[in-house]
Amino acid sequence: MRSAVASSSPLSSDPFPSRIGLVRAWLFAMAGLVFLMVVVGGATRLTGSGLSITEWNPIMGAIPPLTDVAWLEAFEKYKAIPQYKLLNAGMELADFKFIFWWEWSHRQLGRAIGVVFALGFIVFLASGQLRGRLAFKVLGIGLLGGLQGGIGWLMVRSGLDEGMTAVAPIKLMFHLTTASLIYTFILLVATGLGRSKGEVASVSVKRFATIVLLLALLQIALGALVAGSKAGLTWNTWPLIDGQLIPRSDLLFSVSPWIENFVDNTALVQFNHRMTAYLLLAFSMWHAWHVARTMPGTSARKRAVSNAWLVGMQAVIGISTLLYAVPLWLGLLHQAFAFVVLGMVAVHRSALARG
């Protein structure tokens, strides 16, 4: 009887590299590619490269200029947009090639993610390794990834309008938030796949872990607004803004209509990012203490405490990035480490869900 039960056990008990183990490895590889995409996207933004390719051609756009004539043609298209006229007039072809290659690499990674996802999904679906609810979950992630390509072009398109020298902050936020959701969903599915039940956690522990995850997502979205409005290049003091912990209302809401302050007012944009950082750190520390008290000696305690330390490290990186006015290496580290934090928090919440 015992052997019969074992033979009919679900795929969740299969050892790696079983059928489910291969799907899990594929999903983790997808998460790694998304992480790399975010880092390259950050470098593209910080080097001012995002508008260097002025057309969206998902198929033929994969081929870069291969001749001197092709390079000059691409350069002429860039010269026609406001960013060149207002910021980069007189740029040499060699400098254009530098920013072109960053944007081209970013788009190539997007294409690579699409190919890796499509091939893996087709193979695993055809072989029966993806089925039922799991197949629909993964398909949903793939559809969101396809939508992200269109969102990316709409973001770039906003920077080509008259008078614009960069993409619209709200569209940058939309683009990065969608990437954050894709990354989070992949990790939630992959981490919970093929694992046995975890340690039993209380409702309050799970609830606080969810709050930490949502705050991490919100903080990344607000960080995109800081980046898009270049708020990190202003108010480069901490913990005060304009000499105050909570700036004057006439500074925070100096733009009319008032709703635009949340996107375009560098003081309010940066203030919101700071306040959410404090909330994230406070909830992470409280969650770590709560788990350590209620679940001593467990993996959940180790994860919760580690996540609190990671959030604290990210806060230090963020403050340093601000104080040094966003040098390239610190800006990249800050964005990359944000996704390290997000990934670890998502993994922790997924593990608690199995208890």
N, C-alpha and C positions, 0 to 999 in steps of 0.2 A: 504493500500500500504506500509506503514511504517513497519508493522509487517511482511509483506512478505519479505522485504529487510533484515530485521533482521534475519529471519529464514534461509535465504540463504547466510548469511555472511560466510567468510572463517574461517577455524579453528583458524586463528590468533586472532579472537575475543573471543574464548572460555575462560571462566574464569578458573583459577586453582582450583581444580585439574581436569581439563578437559582432553580430549585425548592428546592434544598437551602439556598440563601442565605436564602430566605424563612422556612424552618423554623428556621434558626439565629437569625434576627432575632426570631422569635416566642419561642424558648427564652430568649434573652437578656432579652427583655421580661418573661418569667415570672420570671427570676432577680431582675430589678429590683423586681418587685412583692413577691417574697418578702422581699427586703432591706427594703423599706419596711414590710412587715408586722412584721418583727422590731423595727424602730425604734419603730413605734407601739405594739407590744406592750411594749417597754421603758418607754415613757412611761406606758402604762396601769398597769404594775406600780409604777413609782416614784411615781405620783400616788395610789396606793391605789385605783384605779378598777376593778380587775378583777372585783370582786364586786357592782358596782352593778346589773347585770342578772342577776336570779336565776333566769331561765328560759332554756331552749334551744329556740328555735323557728326552724329554718333558713330557713323560707319567710316567714311572717308577721313574724318578728322583724326583718326588714329595714325595717319601717315603725316609726319612732320615735313617741313620744307626740306627738299633734298638737293636743290640747286641754288646757286646765287640768285637767279631770277625769282625763284619761289620765295626765298628769304626776303628779297626786296619787296615783293608783292605783299607778303604778310606784314612787313614793316609799314608799308604805305597805308594799309587798312588800320593799323594802330595809330598812325599819325592823324587819322581823320576823327578820332574820338576826343572828347574834352580832356581826359586825363593827360594825354600827350600835350595838347595845346596849353593847358593851364599849369601842369607840373613838370613835364619832361621835355619841353621844347628844346631841340638841339641834341637830343639823345643820339648816341652813336649806335650803329647796327650791332656791335658787339654787346652793348648794354641791353639792347632789345632782346638779343638771343638769350641772355641770362634770365630775364623775366619770362620769356616765352617758354623756356625749358621747364621752369617751375610749374607753370599752369598746365603745360602739356603732360607733365608727369602726374599731376593731380588727376587730370581727366583719364589718363591711361590706367591709373589705379582703379578708378571707377569702372572702366570697361573690364578690367581683370576681375574685379569683384563680381560683376554681372556674369561673366563667363564661368567662373568657378562655381557660383551659385547655381546657374542653369544646368551645367553638366552634372553636378552632384545631385541636384534635385531629380533630374531625369533618371539617372542611374539608380538612385536609391528607391525612387518610386517604382520603376520598372521591376526591380528585384524584390520588391515587397518589404524593404527595410524601412520605408516611410509609408505609413498607412494610418487611416483613421484620424483622430484628433491631432496627432503629431503632424501628419501631412498638411492639414489645414493651417496649423500654427506656423509651420515653416513656409508654406505658400504665402501666408499673410505677411511674413517678414520680407519675402522676396518682392511682393507687390509694393510694399513700403519702400524698398530699395529702388525699384523702378521709378516710383514717384519722386524719390530723392534726386534722380538725374534731372528731371524737369524742374524741380525746385532750384537746383544749382544753376541751371541756365537762366531762370527768371531772376535769380540774384545777380548774376553777371549782367544781364540785360538792363537791370536798374542802374548800373554804373555807366552805361553807355549813353544815357539821356543827357540832354543839353545842361551844362553847368555842373555835372557830376564828375568828381575825380575818384570816387570809390563807390562800392556797392551800398545800397540802402541798408542801414543798421537793422531794421526790422526784418528784412529778407535774409540778412546774414544770420540773425537769431533763429529764424525759421529753419534755415539750412542746417545749422549746427544742432539745433534741438532734434530735428529729424534723425540726424546721424546718431545722436545720443540715445534716442529711442530704439533705433535699429540695433545698436550695440548692446543695449540693456536687454532687449527681447531675446537676442541670440544667446546671451549668457544665461538668462533665466531658463530658457528651454534646454540648453546644453548641460547646465549644471544639474538640473533635475532629471536628466535622461539616464535611465539604466542604473540608477542608484537605489540602494535599499533605504528603508525608512531611517530618518535621522533621529537625533535626540528630541525628546518631547519638550516643546517650548510653550509657555503660556501665551494667552491671547495678547496680553500687554507687551510681552517681548516682541511678538510678531508685529504688533501695531507700531511700536517705536522703530523697529527695523524698516518698516514701510515708510514712516515719516522721514527717516534719514535718507532713504533712497529717493523719495520725492524732492527733498530739499537739495540733494546733490544734482538732480536733473534741473531744478529751478536755478540753482547757482550757475550751472553751465550756460543756461539760456541768458541769464543776466550778464554773464561774462561776455557773451557774444555781443550784447548791446554796448558794453564798455569798449570792446574792440572796434565795433562798427562806427561808434561815435568818436573814437579816439580819446575817450575819457581818461585812459591810462596815461596820457601825455599831459594831463592837467591835474591840479590838486595833488601834487606829488609829495604830500606829507601824510604822516600817520601817527596817532589815531585821529587827528583833527583834519577837518576840511574848512579852509578859510578861517582857521583859528578856533573852530568850534567842533565839538563832537557831533552835535546835531545842528547843521547849518540853518541859517535864517530861512524862513518860508519864502521871502521875496527872492532869495537866491535859488532855492529848490524849485520854485514855480515861476520863474522869470519869463518863460516862453508862453506865447498865446497861440492857439488855445491850450488850456492847461494839460490836456491829455498828451500833447506832444512832448511835454517835459520828460515823460517816462522813456522816451526814445532819443530825443535830441539834446536835452539839457545835461551837459557833462557832470554837473554837480549832483543832480538827482540820480542819474544813471550810476555813477560811482558810489553814491551813498547807499542805494538799494543793494548793490553788489556786496558792499561791506557788511550791511546789516544781515543779509542772508548768510554770509560767511560766519558771522557770530552765532546765528541760530543753528547752522549746520554743526559747528564745533560744539555748541552746548548740548544739542540733542545727541550727538555722537558720544560725548563723554557720559551723559546721563545713561544712554543705552548700554555703554560698556560697563558702567557701575552696576546697573540693574541686572544685566546678564551674569556678571561676576558674582553677584549676591545670590541670585536665584538658581543659577546653573553652574556652580563651581566645578572645576576639574573637567569641563567639557570642551569639545571643539568649538562650540558656539561662543564660549567665553573667550577663547583665543582669538577667534575672528573678530568679535566685537571690540576687544581691546586693541587689536592690530588696526582696525579701521579707525578708531579714535586717534591713534597715533598718526595714521596716514592723513587724516583730515587736518590735524595740527601741523604736520609738515607742509601740507598744501597751503595753509594759512601763512606760514612763514615765507614760502616761495612767492605767494601773491603779494605780500607786503614788500618783499625785496624787489619784485618786478615793478611795483608802483614807485618805490623810493628811487630806483635807478632809471625811471622813465622808459621802461620796456625795451631794454636791449634785446636783440634778436634771440640770443641763447636763453635768456630768462623768460621771454615771452613764449618760446616753444616749450620750455620745461614746464611752465605753468599750465599750458593747455594740455600737454601730454599727461602730466601728473593728475590733472582733473579727471581724465579718463581712467587712470589707474585707480583712483578713489572710487569712481562710479562703478567700475568693474568689480572691485572687491566688495562694495556694498551690495551690488546686485547678486553676487555669488552667495553672500551671507544670507540675504533674504530668501533666496531660492532654497538654501540648505534648511532654513527654519521651516519652510513650507512643507518639507517632507516629514517633519516630526509630528 
